[in-house]
Amino acid sequence: VKDHLLLMTVYSLGVSVFFGTLWRDTPRGRFRYGAVIFASLVGGSVAVAWLMTLLAPGS
Amino acid sequence: LSEPDSSAVARPPEPDPSVTRAWIAAILAWIIPGGGHLFLGRRGRALVYFLVVVSMFGIGLLLGGKIYSIESGAPLTFFALFAELGAGAPFLLVKLLVSVPGDPAGATFEHGSAFMLTAGMMNLLAALDAHDIGLGRKP
C-alpha cells in the first residue's frame, strides 16, 4: 500500500478514535470529539497539500 | 521502669492502596496496551486502546517503519526510541525477536515510522490515563 491519502486516513482514524476515547467519557461525546479530530486531520492535510501545489515549481 | 508506650513508636506510613493501584495500572498499561484499564475494570477503554495501539504499531511495521535504537552522532534517536518504547510489549517483542532494519529509501518508510512513533506516544498517554483513573482523578 503506497496510497498516501489512504495511509493518512487510516492514521487519522486511529488517532481520532484514541483521543476521542481518552478525552471524553460518554459515547456521544467520544463520537463527536473523534469526528472533529478526524475531520480536522484529514481536511487540514488536504487543504495544506492543496495550498502547497500553488508553491510547486511550474504551477 | 515503665514499658514504652507502643502507640508512640513511629511507624512507617502504609502505602495508600489507591496510589499503589494507580502505579500498577500505569505500568500494566505501558507493558500491555489496554492492560492497565482492564486491571481497573474499564473494559471498553482497554479494548479500544489495545486495538488502536497494536494495530497502528503493526501497520507501521508492515509499512517498513524504523525500529529505533540510540545511534552515535544522532542524538534525536533517543527521543524516537523513547516514543517507540512507549508501545510496551509490541515494541519490545519486535526489538528483541525480529530484525527489522527499516528501509529509508522505501516509499512508506516515513509513514511506517510515524505510525509506530504515534502508537508508542499514545500508549504512554493511556498509561497516564490509567494512573489518573487509579487515583480517582478521572471516572
N, CA and C atoms of all chains as a GROMACS GRO file, in nm:
protein
  594
    1VAL      N    1   0.084  -0.119   0.000
    1VAL     CA    2   0.000   0.000   0.000
    1VAL      C    3   0.088   0.124   0.000
    2LYS      N    4   0.075   0.204  -0.104
    2LYS     CA    5   0.156   0.326  -0.110
    2LYS      C    6   0.069   0.450  -0.129
    3ASP      N    7  -0.061   0.432  -0.118
    3ASP     CA    8  -0.153   0.545  -0.136
    3ASP      C    9  -0.144   0.636  -0.013
    4HIS      N   10  -0.085   0.753  -0.032
    4HIS     CA   11  -0.063   0.841   0.083
    4HIS      C   12  -0.193   0.889   0.146
    5LEU      N   13  -0.293   0.914   0.062
    5LEU     CA   14  -0.421   0.960   0.117
    5LEU      C   15  -0.486   0.852   0.204
    6LEU      N   16  -0.478   0.728   0.155
    6LEU     CA   17  -0.534   0.616   0.232
    6LEU      C   18  -0.460   0.600   0.365
    7LEU      N   19  -0.328   0.605   0.359
    7LEU     CA   20  -0.249   0.589   0.482
    7LEU      C   21  -0.278   0.702   0.581
    8MET      N   22  -0.290   0.823   0.528
    8MET     CA   23  -0.320   0.936   0.616
    8MET      C   24  -0.459   0.920   0.679
    9THR      N   25  -0.553   0.869   0.601
    9THR     CA   26  -0.688   0.850   0.654
    9THR      C   27  -0.690   0.743   0.763
   10VAL      N   28  -0.618   0.633   0.740
   10VAL     CA   29  -0.610   0.528   0.843
   10VAL      C   30  -0.544   0.582   0.969
   11TYR      N   31  -0.437   0.657   0.950
   11TYR     CA   32  -0.366   0.718   1.063
   11TYR      C   33  -0.460   0.811   1.141
   12SER      N   34  -0.533   0.894   1.068
   12SER     CA   35  -0.625   0.988   1.132
   12SER      C   36  -0.736   0.915   1.207
   13LEU      N   37  -0.780   0.805   1.150
   13LEU     CA   38  -0.886   0.726   1.215
   13LEU      C   39  -0.837   0.671   1.350
   14GLY      N   40  -0.717   0.614   1.348
   14GLY     CA   41  -0.662   0.561   1.473
   14GLY      C   42  -0.644   0.668   1.578
   15VAL      N   43  -0.589   0.779   1.538
   15VAL     CA   44  -0.564   0.889   1.633
   15VAL      C   45  -0.696   0.945   1.687
   16SER      N   46  -0.794   0.962   1.600
   16SER     CA   47  -0.921   1.021   1.645
   16SER      C   48  -0.997   0.926   1.738
   17VAL      N   49  -0.994   0.798   1.709
   17VAL     CA   50  -1.060   0.702   1.798
   17VAL      C   51  -0.992   0.703   1.935
   18PHE      N   52  -0.858   0.706   1.933
   18PHE     CA   53  -0.785   0.704   2.058
   18PHE      C   54  -0.815   0.828   2.143
   19PHE      N   55  -0.803   0.946   2.082
   19PHE     CA   56  -0.822   1.068   2.162
   19PHE      C   57  -0.968   1.094   2.197
   20GLY      N   58  -1.058   1.049   2.113
   20GLY     CA   59  -1.200   1.057   2.149
   20GLY      C   60  -1.228   0.976   2.275
   21THR      N   61  -1.169   0.857   2.281
   21THR     CA   62  -1.187   0.771   2.399
   21THR      C   63  -1.114   0.826   2.521
   22LEU      N   64  -0.998   0.886   2.497
   22LEU     CA   65  -0.916   0.935   2.609
   22LEU      C   66  -0.978   1.057   2.675
   23TRP      N   67  -1.031   1.148   2.595
   23TRP     CA   68  -1.067   1.280   2.649
   23TRP      C   69  -1.216   1.301   2.670
   24ARG      N   70  -1.298   1.207   2.633
   24ARG     CA   71  -1.442   1.219   2.657
   24ARG      C   72  -1.491   1.094   2.727
   25ASP      N   73  -1.596   1.110   2.808
   25ASP     CA   74  -1.641   0.998   2.891
   25ASP      C   75  -1.774   0.938   2.849
   26THR      N   76  -1.846   1.002   2.760
   26THR     CA   77  -1.973   0.947   2.715
   26THR      C   78  -1.959   0.901   2.571
   27PRO      N   79  -2.036   0.801   2.530
   27PRO     CA   80  -2.027   0.753   2.391
   27PRO      C   81  -2.054   0.864   2.290
   28ARG      N   82  -2.155   0.946   2.320
   28ARG     CA   83  -2.187   1.056   2.228
   28ARG      C   84  -2.072   1.157   2.220
   29GLY      N   85  -2.017   1.191   2.337
   29GLY     CA   86  -1.905   1.285   2.340
   29GLY      C   87  -1.782   1.230   2.268
   30ARG      N   88  -1.757   1.101   2.284
   30ARG     CA   89  -1.643   1.038   2.218
   30ARG      C   90  -1.659   1.044   2.067
   31PHE      N   91  -1.782   1.013   2.020
   31PHE     CA   92  -1.805   1.013   1.876
   31PHE      C   93  -1.787   1.152   1.818
   32ARG      N   94  -1.846   1.250   1.886
   32ARG     CA   95  -1.839   1.387   1.834
   32ARG      C   96  -1.695   1.439   1.834
   33TYR      N   97  -1.625   1.416   1.944
   33TYR     CA   98  -1.487   1.465   1.954
   33TYR      C   99  -1.396   1.392   1.855
   34GLY      N  100  -1.416   1.260   1.844
   34GLY     CA  101  -1.337   1.183   1.747
   34GLY      C  102  -1.363   1.230   1.606
   35ALA      N  103  -1.490   1.260   1.575
   35ALA     CA  104  -1.524   1.306   1.440
   35ALA      C  105  -1.459   1.440   1.410
   36VAL      N  106  -1.454   1.528   1.511
   36VAL     CA  107  -1.390   1.659   1.491
   36VAL      C  108  -1.240   1.642   1.464
   37ILE      N  109  -1.176   1.555   1.542
   37ILE     CA  110  -1.032   1.531   1.523
   37ILE      C  111  -1.007   1.472   1.385
   38PHE      N  112  -1.089   1.373   1.349
   38PHE     CA  113  -1.071   1.307   1.219
   38PHE      C  114  -1.087   1.408   1.105
   39ALA      N  115  -1.193   1.485   1.111
   39ALA     CA  116  -1.218   1.584   1.004
   39ALA      C  117  -1.107   1.688   1.000
   40SER      N  118  -1.058   1.728   1.118
   40SER     CA  119  -0.952   1.828   1.122
   40SER      C  120  -0.823   1.775   1.060
   41LEU      N  121  -0.789   1.651   1.094
   41LEU     CA  122  -0.665   1.594   1.041
   41LEU      C  123  -0.672   1.574   0.890
   42VAL      N  124  -0.780   1.510   0.845
   42VAL     CA  125  -0.791   1.480   0.702
   42VAL      C  126  -0.814   1.609   0.623
   43GLY      N  127  -0.910   1.688   0.669
   43GLY     CA  128  -0.940   1.812   0.598
   43GLY      C  129  -0.821   1.908   0.598
   44GLY      N  130  -0.756   1.921   0.713
   44GLY     CA  131  -0.641   2.009   0.723
   44GLY      C  132  -0.526   1.964   0.634
   45SER      N  133  -0.503   1.833   0.630
   45SER     CA  134  -0.393   1.782   0.546
   45SER      C  135  -0.421   1.805   0.399
   46VAL      N  136  -0.544   1.780   0.357
   46VAL     CA  137  -0.581   1.801   0.217
   46VAL      C  138  -0.570   1.950   0.182
   47ALA      N  139  -0.614   2.034   0.274
   47ALA     CA  140  -0.608   2.179   0.248
   47ALA      C  141  -0.463   2.227   0.237
   48VAL      N  142  -0.377   2.180   0.328
   48VAL     CA  143  -0.236   2.221   0.323
   48VAL      C  144  -0.170   2.166   0.197
   49ALA      N  145  -0.203   2.040   0.163
   49ALA     CA  146  -0.146   1.981   0.041
   49ALA      C  147  -0.188   2.061  -0.082
   50TRP      N  148  -0.314   2.101  -0.085
   50TRP     CA  149  -0.364   2.179  -0.199
   50TRP      C  150  -0.292   2.314  -0.207
   51LEU      N  151  -0.272   2.377  -0.090
   51LEU     CA  152  -0.201   2.505  -0.088
   51LEU      C  153  -0.057   2.489  -0.136
   52MET      N  154   0.003   2.376  -0.101
   52MET     CA  155   0.142   2.355  -0.140
   52MET      C  156   0.158   2.339  -0.291
   53THR      N  157   0.051   2.290  -0.356
   53THR     CA  158   0.061   2.277  -0.502
   53THR      C  159   0.078   2.415  -0.567
   54LEU      N  160   0.030   2.518  -0.499
   54LEU     CA  161   0.046   2.653  -0.554
   54LEU      C  162   0.191   2.699  -0.550
   55LEU      N  163   0.267   2.639  -0.456
   55LEU     CA  164   0.408   2.677  -0.442
   55LEU      C  165   0.500   2.590  -0.526
   56ALA      N  166   0.442   2.484  -0.583
   56ALA     CA  167   0.525   2.392  -0.660
   56ALA      C  168   0.581   2.460  -0.784
   57PRO      N  169   0.706   2.429  -0.820
   57PRO     CA  170   0.765   2.490  -0.941
   57PRO      C  171   0.682   2.455  -1.064
   58GLY      N  172   0.657   2.552  -1.144
   58GLY     CA  173   0.584   2.528  -1.267
   58GLY      C  174   0.434   2.536  -1.253
   59SER      N  175   0.386   2.565  -1.130
   59SER     CA  176   0.240   2.570  -1.112
   59SER      C  177   0.184   2.702  -1.160
   60LEU      N  178   1.098   0.064   8.603
   60LEU     CA  179   1.089   0.118   8.468
   60LEU      C  180   0.954   0.083   8.407
   61SER      N  181   0.896   0.183   8.347
   61SER     CA  182   0.768   0.157   8.280
   61SER      C  183   0.791   0.114   8.137
   62GLU      N  184   0.699   0.034   8.085
   62GLU     CA  185   0.713  -0.012   7.946
   62GLU      C  186   0.686   0.105   7.850
   63PRO      N  187   0.759   0.103   7.739
   63PRO     CA  188   0.737   0.212   7.642
   63PRO      C  189   0.596   0.206   7.584
   64ASP      N  190   0.542   0.322   7.562
   64ASP     CA  191   0.408   0.331   7.503
   64ASP      C  192   0.415   0.289   7.356
   65SER      N  193   0.351   0.177   7.324
   65SER     CA  194   0.361   0.125   7.187
   65SER      C  195   0.299   0.220   7.084
   66SER      N  196   0.202   0.300   7.130
   66SER     CA  197   0.137   0.390   7.034
   66SER      C  198   0.228   0.505   6.993
   67ALA      N  199   0.332   0.527   7.079
   67ALA     CA  200   0.421   0.640   7.048
   67ALA      C  201   0.533   0.600   6.953
   68VAL      N  202   0.549   0.467   6.928
   68VAL     CA  203   0.657   0.423   6.839
   68VAL      C  204   0.623   0.465   6.696
   69ALA      N  205   0.720   0.530   6.633
   69ALA     CA  206   0.697   0.578   6.496
   69ALA      C  207   0.690   0.460   6.400
   70ARG      N  208   0.588   0.456   6.319
   70ARG     CA  209   0.576   0.351   6.219
   70ARG      C  210   0.583   0.414   6.080
   71PRO      N  211   0.643   0.342   5.988
   71PRO     CA  212   0.644   0.399   5.852
   71PRO      C  213   0.502   0.406   5.798
   72PRO      N  214   0.472   0.511   5.728
   72PRO     CA  215   0.336   0.523   5.674
   72PRO      C  216   0.304   0.410   5.578
   73GLU      N  217   0.184   0.355   5.591
   73GLU     CA  218   0.144   0.248   5.500
   73GLU      C  219   0.108   0.307   5.364
   74PRO      N  220   0.146   0.236   5.259
   74PRO     CA  221   0.116   0.290   5.126
   74PRO      C  222  -0.034   0.300   5.102
   75ASP      N  223  -0.072   0.411   5.045
   75ASP     CA  224  -0.212   0.430   5.011
   75ASP      C  225  -0.249   0.332   4.900
   76PRO      N  226  -0.351   0.248   4.924
   76PRO     CA  227  -0.385   0.147   4.824
   76PRO      C  228  -0.418   0.206   4.688
   77SER      N  229  -0.475   0.327   4.687
   77SER     CA  230  -0.511   0.384   4.558
   77SER      C  231  -0.386   0.427   4.480
   78VAL      N  232  -0.282   0.471   4.554
   78VAL     CA  233  -0.158   0.509   4.487
   78VAL      C  234  -0.090   0.385   4.429
   79THR      N  235  -0.084   0.278   4.510
   79THR     CA  236  -0.024   0.154   4.462
   79THR      C  237  -0.101   0.101   4.341
   80ARG      N  238  -0.233   0.104   4.353
   80ARG     CA  239  -0.318   0.055   4.244
   80ARG      C  240  -0.297   0.138   4.117
   81ALA      N  241  -0.281   0.268   4.136
   81ALA     CA  242  -0.262   0.356   4.021
   81ALA      C  243  -0.130   0.326   3.951
   82TRP      N  244  -0.026   0.302   4.028
   82TRP     CA  245   0.104   0.273   3.967
   82TRP      C  246   0.104   0.136   3.899
   83ILE      N  247   0.038   0.039   3.961
   83ILE     CA  248   0.028  -0.093   3.897
   83ILE      C  249  -0.046  -0.078   3.764
   84ALA      N  250  -0.155  -0.001   3.765
   84ALA     CA  251  -0.233   0.019   3.643
   84ALA      C  252  -0.149   0.088   3.535
   85ALA      N  253  -0.072   0.188   3.575
   85ALA     CA  254   0.009   0.261   3.477
   85ALA      C  255   0.116   0.171   3.415
   86ILE      N  256   0.180   0.092   3.499
   86ILE     CA  257   0.287   0.004   3.448
   86ILE      C  258   0.227  -0.104   3.358
   87LEU      N  259   0.113  -0.160   3.402
   87LEU     CA  260   0.045  -0.260   3.318
   87LEU      C  261   0.004  -0.200   3.184
   88ALA      N  262  -0.046  -0.076   3.190
   88ALA     CA  263  -0.093  -0.010   3.068
   88ALA      C  264   0.022   0.013   2.972
   89TRP      N  265   0.141   0.039   3.026
   89TRP     CA  266   0.256   0.059   2.940
   89TRP      C  267   0.300  -0.074   2.877
   90ILE      N  268   0.310  -0.178   2.960
   90ILE     CA  269   0.362  -0.306   2.909
   90ILE      C  270   0.264  -0.368   2.809
   91ILE      N  271   0.137  -0.374   2.847
   91ILE     CA  272   0.035  -0.432   2.759
   91ILE      C  273  -0.066  -0.322   2.728
   92PRO      N  274  -0.070  -0.273   2.604
   92PRO     CA  275  -0.168  -0.168   2.573
   92PRO      C  276  -0.309  -0.209   2.615
   93GLY      N  277  -0.372  -0.125   2.696
   93GLY     CA  278  -0.506  -0.155   2.746
   93GLY      C  279  -0.507  -0.236   2.875
   94GLY      N  280  -0.391  -0.290   2.913
   94GLY     CA  281  -0.383  -0.376   3.031
   94GLY      C  282  -0.417  -0.303   3.161
   95GLY      N  283  -0.373  -0.180   3.171
   95GLY     CA  284  -0.400  -0.103   3.293
   95GLY      C  285  -0.547  -0.075   3.311
   96HIS      N  286  -0.614  -0.044   3.202
   96HIS     CA  287  -0.757  -0.015   3.210
   96HIS      C  288  -0.836  -0.143   3.238
   97LEU      N  289  -0.790  -0.253   3.183
   97LEU     CA  290  -0.855  -0.381   3.213
   97LEU      C  291  -0.840  -0.412   3.362
   98PHE      N  292  -0.723  -0.386   3.417
   98PHE     CA  293  -0.696  -0.406   3.560
   98PHE      C  294  -0.790  -0.322   3.646
   99LEU      N  295  -0.824  -0.202   3.595
   99LEU     CA  296  -0.913  -0.112   3.669
   99LEU      C  297  -1.060  -0.136   3.639
  100GLY      N  298  -1.089  -0.234   3.556
  100GLY     CA  299  -1.228  -0.266   3.524
  100GLY      C  300  -1.288  -0.182   3.413
  101ARG      N  301  -1.205  -0.108   3.341
  101ARG     CA  302  -1.254  -0.026   3.228
  101ARG      C  303  -1.235  -0.105   3.100
  102ARG      N  304  -1.325  -0.201   3.077
  102ARG     CA  305  -1.306  -0.294   2.966
  102ARG      C  306  -1.316  -0.227   2.830
  103GLY      N  307  -1.410  -0.135   2.818
  103GLY     CA  308  -1.429  -0.068   2.689
  103GLY      C  309  -1.305   0.010   2.647
  104ARG      N  310  -1.256   0.091   2.740
  104ARG     CA  311  -1.135   0.169   2.711
  104ARG      C  312  -1.018   0.075   2.683
  105ALA      N  313  -1.007  -0.032   2.761
  105ALA     CA  314  -0.897  -0.126   2.743
  105ALA      C  315  -0.898  -0.183   2.602
  106LEU      N  316  -1.016  -0.221   2.555
  106LEU     CA  317  -1.026  -0.280   2.421
  106LEU      C  318  -0.987  -0.179   2.314
  107VAL      N  319  -1.037  -0.057   2.328
  107VAL     CA  320  -1.007   0.047   2.228
  107VAL      C  321  -0.856   0.075   2.225
  108TYR      N  322  -0.796   0.093   2.342
  108TYR     CA  323  -0.653   0.125   2.346
  108TYR      C  324  -0.569   0.010   2.290
  109PHE      N  325  -0.608  -0.112   2.324
  109PHE     CA  326  -0.533  -0.227   2.273
  109PHE      C  327  -0.541  -0.232   2.121
  110LEU      N  328  -0.663  -0.222   2.068
  110LEU     CA  329  -0.680  -0.233   1.923
  110LEU      C  330  -0.608  -0.120   1.849
  111VAL      N  331  -0.623   0.002   1.899
  111VAL     CA  332  -0.562   0.116   1.828
  111VAL      C  333  -0.410   0.109   1.834
  112VAL      N  334  -0.355   0.089   1.952
  112VAL     CA  335  -0.208   0.092   1.966
  112VAL      C  336  -0.144  -0.025   1.892
  113VAL      N  337  -0.197  -0.145   1.911
  113VAL     CA  338  -0.135  -0.262   1.847
  113VAL      C  339  -0.152  -0.256   1.695
  114SER      N  340  -0.270  -0.216   1.648
  114SER     CA  341  -0.290  -0.212   1.503
  114SER      C  342  -0.205  -0.103   1.440
  115MET      N  343  -0.194   0.013   1.504
  115MET     CA  344  -0.111   0.119   1.445
  115MET      C  345   0.036   0.080   1.446
  116PHE      N  346   0.079   0.015   1.551
  116PHE     CA  347   0.218  -0.030   1.555
  116PHE      C  348   0.242  -0.136   1.447
  117GLY      N  349   0.147  -0.227   1.432
  117GLY     CA  350   0.159  -0.333   1.332
  117GLY      C  351   0.158  -0.277   1.190
  118ILE      N  352   0.071  -0.180   1.165
  118ILE     CA  353   0.066  -0.118   1.032
  118ILE      C  354   0.200  -0.050   1.003
  119GLY      N  355   0.253   0.018   1.103
  119GLY     CA  356   0.382   0.084   1.085
  119GLY      C  357   0.492  -0.014   1.051
  120LEU      N  358   0.486  -0.128   1.115
  120LEU     CA  359   0.585  -0.233   1.089
  120LEU      C  360   0.572  -0.285   0.946
  121LEU      N  361   0.447  -0.309   0.905
  121LEU     CA  362   0.423  -0.360   0.769
  121LEU      C  363   0.463  -0.258   0.663
  122LEU      N  364   0.456  -0.131   0.697
  122LEU     CA  365   0.493  -0.026   0.601
  122LEU      C  366   0.644  -0.006   0.593
  123GLY      N  367   0.718  -0.080   0.676
  123GLY     CA  368   0.864  -0.069   0.670
  123GLY      C  369   0.920   0.042   0.756
  124GLY      N  370   0.848   0.080   0.859
  124GLY     CA  371   0.897   0.183   0.951
  124GLY      C  372   1.018   0.136   1.028
  125LYS      N  373   1.083   0.230   1.093
  125LYS     CA  374   1.209   0.200   1.161
  125LYS      C  375   1.187   0.165   1.307
  126ILE      N  376   1.254   0.059   1.351
  126ILE     CA  377   1.264   0.029   1.494
  126ILE      C  378   1.390   0.098   1.543
  127TYR      N  379   1.372   0.199   1.623
  127TYR     CA  380   1.485   0.284   1.659
  127TYR      C  381   1.571   0.224   1.770
  128SER      N  382   1.697   0.262   1.768
  128SER     CA  383   1.789   0.241   1.880
  128SER      C  384   1.876   0.367   1.885
  129ILE      N  385   1.944   0.384   1.996
  129ILE     CA  386   2.025   0.506   2.009
  129ILE      C  387   2.147   0.494   1.917
  130GLU      N  388   2.163   0.591   1.832
  130GLU     CA  389   2.275   0.589   1.737
  130GLU      C  390   2.372   0.702   1.770
  131SER      N  391   2.500   0.667   1.767
  131SER     CA  392   2.600   0.770   1.794
  131SER      C  393   2.599   0.874   1.682
  132GLY      N  394   2.609   1.000   1.720
  132GLY     CA  395   2.606   1.106   1.621
  132GLY      C  396   2.466   1.148   1.580
  133ALA      N  397   2.365   1.080   1.636
  133ALA     CA  398   2.226   1.116   1.603
  133ALA      C  399   2.147   1.122   1.733
  134PRO      N  400   2.164   1.230   1.809
  134PRO     CA  401   2.103   1.237   1.943
  134PRO      C  402   1.951   1.232   1.941
  135LEU      N  403   1.889   1.273   1.832
  135LEU     CA  404   1.742   1.272   1.828
  135LEU      C  405   1.685   1.130   1.828
  136THR      N  406   1.770   1.031   1.798
  136THR     CA  407   1.721   0.893   1.801
  136THR      C  408   1.682   0.852   1.943
  137PHE      N  409   1.735   0.923   2.043
  137PHE     CA  410   1.696   0.894   2.182
  137PHE      C  411   1.546   0.919   2.198
  138PHE      N  412   1.499   1.030   2.144
  138PHE     CA  413   1.357   1.064   2.157
  138PHE      C  414   1.270   0.966   2.077
  139ALA      N  415   1.319   0.928   1.961
  139ALA     CA  416   1.244   0.832   1.880
  139ALA      C  417   1.235   0.697   1.951
  140LEU      N  418   1.347   0.656   2.011
  140LEU     CA  419   1.346   0.530   2.086
  140LEU      C  420   1.248   0.539   2.203
  141PHE      N  421   1.251   0.653   2.273
  141PHE     CA  422   1.160   0.674   2.386
  141PHE      C  423   1.015   0.663   2.340
  142ALA      N  424   0.984   0.725   2.226
  142ALA     CA  425   0.847   0.722   2.176
  142ALA      C  426   0.805   0.580   2.139
  143GLU      N  427   0.891   0.508   2.069
  143GLU     CA  428   0.855   0.371   2.028
  143GLU      C  429   0.850   0.277   2.148
  144LEU      N  430   0.939   0.302   2.243
  144LEU     CA  431   0.940   0.219   2.366
  144LEU      C  432   0.807   0.233   2.440
  145GLY      N  433   0.739   0.346   2.418
  145GLY     CA  434   0.610   0.367   2.483
  145GLY      C  435   0.506   0.265   2.444
  146ALA      N  436   0.525   0.198   2.333
  146ALA     CA  437   0.427   0.097   2.289
  146ALA      C  438   0.434  -0.028   2.376
  147GLY      N  439   0.539  -0.042   2.457
  147GLY     CA  440   0.549  -0.154   2.550
  147GLY      C  441   0.582  -0.285   2.482
  148ALA      N  442   0.504  -0.388   2.512
  148ALA     CA  443   0.535  -0.524   2.466
  148ALA      C  444   0.548  -0.535   2.313
  149PRO      N  445   0.460  -0.471   2.234
  149PRO     CA  446   0.478  -0.484   2.089
  149PRO      C  447   0.617  -0.440   2.043
  150PHE      N  448   0.664  -0.328   2.097
  150PHE     CA  449   0.797  -0.279   2.059
  150PHE      C  450   0.905  -0.374   2.109
  151LEU      N  451   0.894  -0.414   2.235
  151LEU     CA  452   0.998  -0.498   2.293
  151LEU      C  453   1.008  -0.632   2.221
  152LEU      N  454   0.892  -0.690   2.187
  152LEU     CA  455   0.892  -0.818   2.117
  152LEU      C  456   0.960  -0.806   1.980
  153VAL      N  457   0.923  -0.702   1.909
  153VAL     CA  458   0.982  -0.683   1.775
  153VAL      C  459   1.130  -0.653   1.787
  154LYS      N  460   1.164  -0.570   1.883
  154LYS     CA  461   1.304  -0.530   1.901
  154LYS      C  462   1.392  -0.649   1.936
  155LEU      N  463   1.339  -0.737   2.022
  155LEU     CA  464   1.422  -0.847   2.072
  155LEU      C  465   1.418  -0.970   1.981
  156LEU      N  466   1.304  -0.992   1.914
  156LEU     CA  467   1.288  -1.118   1.842
  156LEU      C  468   1.303  -1.108   1.691
  157VAL      N  469   1.278  -0.990   1.637
  157VAL     CA  470   1.276  -0.978   1.491
  157VAL      C  471   1.378  -0.872   1.449
  158SER      N  472   1.443  -0.898   1.339
  158SER     CA  473   1.535  -0.799   1.285
  158SER      C  474   1.460  -0.716   1.180
  159VAL      N  475   1.431  -0.592   1.216
  159VAL     CA  476   1.359  -0.504   1.124
  159VAL      C  477   1.445  -0.381   1.099
  160PRO      N  478   1.525  -0.385   0.994
  160PRO     CA  479   1.615  -0.271   0.973
  160PRO      C  480   1.542  -0.145   0.930
  161GLY      N  481   1.432  -0.160   0.858
  161GLY     CA  482   1.366  -0.041   0.804
  161GLY      C  483   1.445   0.009   0.684
  162ASP      N  484   1.375   0.048   0.582
  162ASP     CA  485   1.442   0.091   0.459
  162ASP      C  486   1.412   0.239   0.435
  163PRO      N  487   1.510   0.328   0.467
  163PRO     CA  488   1.485   0.471   0.448
  163PRO      C  489   1.451   0.508   0.304
  164ALA      N  490   1.490   0.424   0.210
  164ALA     CA  491   1.459   0.454   0.070
  164ALA      C  492   1.320   0.405   0.031
  165GLY      N  493   1.258   0.330   0.119
  165GLY     CA  494   1.124   0.277   0.088
  165GLY      C  495   1.021   0.389   0.080
  166ALA      N  496   0.921   0.367  -0.007
  166ALA     CA  497   0.820   0.472  -0.028
  166ALA      C  498   0.738   0.500   0.097
  167THR      N  499   0.723   0.400   0.183
  167THR     CA  500   0.638   0.418   0.301
  167THR      C  501   0.718   0.416   0.431
  168PHE      N  502   0.848   0.436   0.421
  168PHE     CA  503   0.933   0.433   0.541
  168PHE      C  504   0.890   0.539   0.643
  169GLU      N  505   0.871   0.661   0.595
  169GLU     CA  506   0.834   0.769   0.687
  169GLU      C  507   0.694   0.746   0.745
  170HIS      N  508   0.603   0.698   0.663
  170HIS     CA  509   0.468   0.669   0.710
  170HIS      C  510   0.472   0.563   0.820
  171GLY      N  511   0.546   0.457   0.792
  171GLY     CA  512   0.554   0.348   0.889
  171GLY      C  513   0.613   0.394   1.020
  172SER      N  514   0.720   0.473   1.012
  172SER     CA  515   0.782   0.525   1.135
  172SER      C  516   0.684   0.614   1.211
  173ALA      N  517   0.608   0.696   1.138
  173ALA     CA  518   0.511   0.784   1.204
  173ALA      C  519   0.403   0.702   1.275
  174PHE      N  520   0.359   0.596   1.212
  174PHE     CA  521   0.258   0.509   1.275
  174PHE      C  522   0.313   0.451   1.406
  175MET      N  523   0.437   0.402   1.403
  175MET     CA  524   0.492   0.336   1.522
  175MET      C  525   0.524   0.436   1.632
  176LEU      N  526   0.578   0.551   1.594
  176LEU     CA  527   0.607   0.654   1.695
  176LEU      C  528   0.478   0.703   1.761
  177THR      N  529   0.375   0.722   1.681
  177THR     CA  530   0.247   0.768   1.736
  177THR      C  531   0.185   0.663   1.827
  178ALA      N  532   0.193   0.538   1.785
  178ALA     CA  533   0.137   0.431   1.868
  178ALA      C  534   0.203   0.430   2.006
  179GLY      N  535   0.336   0.447   2.008
  179GLY     CA  536   0.407   0.448   2.136
  179GLY      C  537   0.368   0.566   2.222
  180MET      N  538   0.360   0.685   2.162
  180MET     CA  539   0.324   0.803   2.240
  180MET      C  540   0.180   0.794   2.292
  181MET      N  541   0.092   0.740   2.210
  181MET     CA  542  -0.047   0.725   2.255
  181MET      C  543  -0.055   0.627   2.372
  182ASN      N  544   0.026   0.521   2.365
  182ASN     CA  545   0.021   0.424   2.475
  182ASN      C  546   0.074   0.486   2.605
  183LEU      N  547   0.172   0.575   2.594
  183LEU     CA  548   0.219   0.645   2.714
  183LEU      C  549   0.108   0.732   2.773
  184LEU      N  550   0.032   0.797   2.685
  184LEU     CA  551  -0.081   0.877   2.734
  184LEU      C  552  -0.186   0.787   2.801
  185ALA      N  553  -0.206   0.669   2.743
  185ALA     CA  554  -0.302   0.575   2.802
  185ALA      C  555  -0.254   0.530   2.940
  186ALA      N  556  -0.122   0.515   2.955
  186ALA     CA  557  -0.067   0.476   3.086
  186ALA      C  558  -0.091   0.587   3.189
  187LEU      N  559  -0.072   0.712   3.148
  187LEU     CA  560  -0.101   0.824   3.238
  187LEU      C  561  -0.250   0.829   3.273
  188ASP      N  562  -0.333   0.798   3.174
  188ASP     CA  563  -0.478   0.796   3.195
  188ASP      C  564  -0.514   0.688   3.298
  189ALA      N  565  -0.452   0.571   3.284
  189ALA     CA  566  -0.478   0.463   3.380
  189ALA      C  567  -0.435   0.505   3.521
  190HIS      N  568  -0.324   0.575   3.529
  190HIS     CA  569  -0.276   0.624   3.659
  190HIS      C  570  -0.379   0.720   3.721
  191ASP      N  571  -0.432   0.810   3.640
  191ASP     CA  572  -0.532   0.907   3.691
  191ASP      C  573  -0.660   0.836   3.734
  192ILE      N  574  -0.702   0.737   3.657
  192ILE     CA  575  -0.823   0.662   3.694
  192ILE      C  576  -0.799   0.588   3.824
  193GLY      N  577  -0.680   0.529   3.838
  193GLY     CA  578  -0.647   0.456   3.960
  193GLY      C  579  -0.648   0.546   4.083
  194LEU      N  580  -0.610   0.671   4.065
  194LEU     CA  581  -0.608   0.766   4.177
  194LEU      C  582  -0.747   0.826   4.204
  195GLY      N  583  -0.841   0.801   4.113
  195GLY     CA  584  -0.975   0.855   4.129
  195GLY      C  585  -0.990   0.997   4.077
  196ARG      N  586  -0.890   1.044   4.002
  196ARG     CA  587  -0.898   1.179   3.944
  196ARG      C  588  -0.989   1.183   3.823
  197LYS      N  589  -1.018   1.066   3.769
  197LYS     CA  590  -1.095   1.058   3.645
  197LYS      C  591  -1.193   0.941   3.657
  198PRO      N  592  -1.315   0.959   3.605
  198PRO     CA  593  -1.412   0.848   3.617
  198PRO      C  594  -1.374   0.728   3.531
   0.00000   0.00000   0.00000
